[in-house]
Amino acid sequence: MTAYDDLDRTLAAWFESDSLPIAPAGRLESTIAATRRVRPRPAWLGGVGSRWPGAPASGLDAGAVRSRRADLSLATMFLLVLALIALVGGALLVGARLVAPPPASGDGRLVYAVDGDIFVADWEGANPVRVADGAPDRANSCESYWAEGPIWSPDGRHFAYRHGGMDCDQQIFVADADGRVVSSFRGHGWLVSWSPDSTRIATWVTLGRTIAINGIDGVREAEIDLPDGKAPTGDYDPVWSPDGRSVLIRLSPSPSRIWEIPVDGRTARQVPDADVRSEYNASWSKDARRVAYIPYRTSFSLVIANADHSPIRVLDGALAGNPAYGPGDGPEYGGAVLSPAGDRAAFNVTSGPSYLPTGGSASQRYELGVVDVASGAVTTLYRPDGFDRVDPVKFSADGTHLLFRRSNETTSSIWSVDVDGSNARQLIANAQDADWR
């Protein structure tokens, strides 16, 4: 038996008695009987602060009342303390929710390659798990794992990476979000080109000659030869057209142009210059209504355009094709990456020509920037010391963070920064490539 039990029983009896029906007026005897059935309220409930009337006490009765009022004071204090604890606890809980930082961006996971291995970690690089253990890439590239370009599928359910170097029998591995391998198949190249619907991967099956289309289950759905007399003009991989019906590839002879190769066997054709898909390495918004690109054939400007190729915003850069020593004077924009909503574009930019008039490369200083498409406002996100290069990789899903790579001739690392230029921080040291989900 405890004080809590006594309190519960007392209150229950009181509420029960108060709930009894009152006898109708005019029936005095019934009313008196009903009144007698009502138990008196406990005296401790009529103590300090009570408005219930009561007869003045005297003598022993007064001592009893003082004792009961002392009991009331203790009980009241106990109840007040409990109420205060509840209020303070609730305030702390609400305050903690208000003060705690929101989820970083909803991206959830980071996949990256380090020295022949593949890791999956939290979005900021914490809690890494090695999902592919290969030989150090400098020691034996044929036994190394690596990744380049977009690693996650567009829907974020799978990611893909490569095994073996360019002189080896390369394999592509497809894994689920936790790194469990679901399929593997033969494929050469550099990028792993995901289809827009995340169901297929395009890769070279015979480098520079035949393109393979594989499902994520590893089943080969098609093999497509390049048009007769055509060949890639460099280390280019096929990439998907935004509609998922064709792959695009830069082909010779000079001047090279982008060709559209349908995956259903229809005839390949050169993409007209008026078609925005003629801009290789273009970056599309999630709804494929906007695109960001660098028109390297004509200039090193940054262009954000509609899907019909009509420009929305242009940051003017140096002219391309200077016959004496490459690009002319002016800024050189590169690495265009569009946010999922198409409202921001990230880029790197350098000033001054890439090549000296006397020959040789010029030392350039890079900056990482972002432009607000609507207003045209440009924000410098990061400026490395020395001559390190910075390349934007990917925006977070909500467009508030940017993943980027910082590199030089000996090493590279993976960083992130907020789109207002704050909180620049290294996530992974000595990492070649990475991608946010």
N, C-alpha and C positions, 0 to 999 in steps of 0.2 A: 504494500500500500504506500503510495507516495502522495506528496502535496498536489501533484498534477491530477491524480485520480480524484482526490477530494474536490478540486476545483471543477473538474469535468462533471462529476455527479451533481454538485450544487447547481451549476449553471443549467444542466439538463433538466433537473427537477423544477427549477424556477421557470424556464421557458415552457415546459409542459403544462405547469399550472396556469400560466398566463394565457395559454391557448384554449382553456376550457370555455365553453359558451356561457355568456351572462344570462341570468334568468330574466324573463320578460318583466317589464315594469308592472307594478300593481300586485304582484304576488310576493308579499313580504316574506312569508315563511320560506319559499323557495329561494329567494334572494339571500336570506340569512344563511340557509344551508349551503348554498353555493359559495358564499363568502368564507364559511368555515372550512370548505375544502381547499381553499387557496393557501398554500404554504407561505409563511412570511418570508420576505426577502432576507438573505443573509445579512447580518449586521455589518460585515466587512465591506459589503458593496455600498453601504450608506455612509461611508466615512468621509475623508477629506475630498472636497469638490462635489459631494453629493447634494442634490436638491430635495431629497426625500425628507418629509417632516418626521419628527420624532420627539417624544417627551423628554424633557430635561432629566438627566440622571443624577443620582445622588448616592452617597455612601458606597456600599459594595457594588451597587449597580454601576455607579460612575467609574469605579475601578475596572469593572468588566468591560465597559464601553471603551475606556482608554486602552485596555489590552487588545480589544478587537480593532480599535483604530490603529494601534501599532502593527497588528497583523495586516491591516489594510495597507499601511504604508509600505511594508515589505513586499506585499503582493503587487501593489501598484508599481513600485520601483522595478520589480522583476519583469512585469509586462512591458513597462516603458523601455527597459534595457533590450528586451527581445525585439521590440518594434524598431528601436534605434539601430540594432545590428542588421535587421532586415533592410532598412532604408540605406544604411551605409554600404552594405554589400551590393544592393541593386545599383547604387550610384557608381560604385567602383566598376561593376560589370559594364554598365553603359559607357562610362568614361574610358574604359579599356578598349571598348569597340570603336569609340570615336578617335582615340589616339593611335591605335594600332595601324600600321601602314596597310594599305589595300593590297590585294594580290598583285604581283609585279605586272603581269600583262595577260595572264590567262594562257600563255604559251605552254607552260608546264615543263617541257623537256628540251634539253640541248644535246645534240649528237655531234661528236667531233672526232677528228683523227689526230693521233699523236704517235709519231715514230713507229709506224707499222701496226698500230692497234686502233680499234674503234671503241669509243666510250659513249655511254648515255648517262646524263646527269640531270639535276634540277636545272631550271632555266638559267640560273646565275652561275652554274658550274659546280655547285655543291653536290655531295653524295654521288660521286662518279662510280659507274659500274662498267668494267671492261667486258664487252660483248664479243669481241673478236681479238684474239691474241696472235699476232704475227711477228715475224722477224723484224728487227729494226730496218727501216726502209733504206738506210744508207749501207747496210751490210748485205742484204739480199732482197732486192725488190720483188723477186718472183714469189717470195713467201710473205710479203707484206700486205696489209689491208690499208686502204686509203679511200678518200672520198673527195669529190670536187663538185662545186655548184650546188644547186638545190638537192639536199639529201632526203628531206622529208617529202612524202607524197602530199599533194595539195590538201587532202582531207585529214592529214595528220595521223592516219592509222598505221602507216608503214614507213620505213626508211630503207634506203638502199646504198650499198657501198661496193667497192671493187677489191679484188684480190689479184695480185700479180702486176708487174710493170708492163711497159709497152712492148718489150721483147719477150714476153712470156705468154702462156695460154691463159688469158684473163678470164675471170669469172665475176659475175655480178651476184651479190647476195641480197635478198629481200628479207627484212625482219619486221616483226610487229613492234608496237610502241615500247615494249619492255626489252627488246633486243633478241627475242627468240626467232631463229631463222625459219622462214616459211617456205622458201624456195631458193634455188640458185641455178644459173644458166650461163652459158658461154656468151661473152660480149666484149668487144674491144672499144677503146676510146678513152675519154677523160670524164665528161659529164655522165650522169645518169639522168636521162631525159624522161620525166614523168608526164604522162598524158594529163590533160586538164581534169578528167574525171577520176584520176588516181587508179585506173584499172590496168594500164599498160605502160611498158617501158620501151623506148626506142634506143638502139645502140648499133654500132658497127658489128656485123658478124664477120665480114671481110673488110679490113680497114681500107677506107677510101673507095670501096667498090659496091658493097652490098650492105643494106640496112635491115636489121631484124626488129620485128615487133613481138614482144613477149608479154603475156599476162603476168600478173603478180604471182600466179601459181607456178610460173616457170614454163608454161606451155607456149611454144612458138606459134604465133597466129599468122605471121606473114614474113616473107623475105622479099626485099625490093631492090633491084639493081638500079644504079644511077643511069641516067640517059647516056647513050653512046657518045663518046668523045668528051664527056664531062668528068671532072675530078675536083675534089675539094682543093681550095687554094692554100690551105695550111692546116694547122691542128684544130680542125673544126668538127664538132659533133652535130648530128641532126637534132633539132629542137622542134617542139610541137607548135602547130598553128593553134591559135586560141579556140577554134571550133573543134579541135580534136580529130579532124578528118584527114589531115595531112601533116607531114613533117617538112621542115624548112632547112635548107643547107646552102652555104655559100659555095658556088662552083665556078671553075674557070671555063673557057679561056678568058684572058684579060680583055676588057675590064670585067672583073668578077661580079656576079649578081646573085641574088637569092633566088633559089628555085623551090617550087612547091611540088612535093612528091606525095600524091594521094596514097593512103595505106590500103585502099580497096582495089588497087590495080589500075585505076584510071591513069591517063597519060600525064606525065610530069610536064610542067610549064614554068617559064621564068615569071617571077612575080613582078608586075609593072611597078615602076618607080612611084606612081601615084598611090599604090597600095602601101599602107603603113607597115605591112609585114615585110616589105623590102628592107627595113631597118633591122639588121641582125643584132642580136643581144638586146632587143627591146624588153622592157619590163612593164608588165600589164597589171592594172588594178584587178581586184578579185572578180568584179563583174565584167571584165574585158571591155569596158567602155572608154577607158583612158590608157594611155601608154606613154612611157618616158624612154628617150633614146638619145644617142649621140650620133649625128649624121656624119660619120667619119669621112665619107667621100667628098664632102664639101666644106665642113668646118668642125671645130671641136666645141660647138655650142651644145647646151642642154635644152632639149625640146620636150615639152609636155603637150600631148595632142589628144584629140578625140580619136575614136576608132576609125573615122573616115579620113584621117590624116590632117584634119584642120587643126592648126596650132592653137593652144590655149595660153601657154606661157613659154617664153624663150629667154634663156640667159646667153647672150652673145659671147662666142669664143673665137679663138684664132682661126683663120682660114686654113684649110688643109691643102696638101699637095704643093707646097712651095718647092720648085725644082732645085733650088740651091741647097737648102738644108732643112727640108721638112716643113713643119707648121710655121706659120708666120707669127708675128708678134701678137700678144694678147693672152688671156687666160685659156687654159686647156681643161675643159670639163671631161670627166670620164666616170665610168662605173655607175651609170644611172640606175637607181632602184626606186620604184614607185611604192607608196604605201598601199595597203589593201583597199582603203577607201578611195585612193586616187587623189587625196587632198594634199599630199606632200611628196616631194621627190628628194632623195638623198644623192650625193655625188662626191667625188673628189675633184680637186681643182689645183692646178699649178699655174705659175706665172712665168713667162719667158719661154723661149723656144726649147724644144727637146734636144736639138742638135746644134752644135757650134758651126759657124760658117767655115771654119778651118778643118772640120771633120771631128768625129767623136761625139759622145753624148754629153749633154750639159747636166750639171747637178741641179736638180729641181727640189723645191720645198713643197710638200703636199699639205693640203688642208681638207678636212672633212666638213661638208656643209649640208644644209637642208633648205629647200625653198618652199614656202607656203604658196600653193598653186593659185588660190583666190586673190591674195594680196600682192604676191610677188616678193614678199619680205624674205630675205636670206639671213640665215643664222649660221655662224661658224660653230660647229659642234666640237671639233677637236683639232689641235695643231701640234703635231709631234715635234720633239726636239730633233735637230739635225735633219737628215735627208730620208728618214723613214717614210715609207709609202703607207697610205691609209686607203682602204677600199670598203665601201659599204657592202654589207652582205644581205641583210633582211630587216624589215620593220617587224616589230611585234604585232600581234593580231589587232590590238587596239590602236596602233600607230603612235604610241607614246614613247617607245624605246627603239633604238637602232643597234643591231649587231654589226660589228665591223672588224676588219683584220688589219693589224699593223705589222709591217714586214720590212726587212732589208735583205742584203745579200746573204746573210748567214742564218737568220731565224725569222719566225713569224709568231704572232700571238693573237688571241681572240679577245675582243673587248666589247663593252656595251656602253651606251651613253643615252641620256634622255634627250628628247627632241628640242628641249630648250637650251641644250649645251651643258647641263649639269650632270653630276654623278658619272663622269667618265671613269671607268675602272676596268682593269684587266680581269677576264674570267678564266682563261686557260693560257698558260705559258707554253711555248714551243709547239703550238698546234698549227697544222697546215690549213685545215678547213673546218668549218662548223656550220650548223644550221639550227634555227629555232623551230619548234613545232608550233 
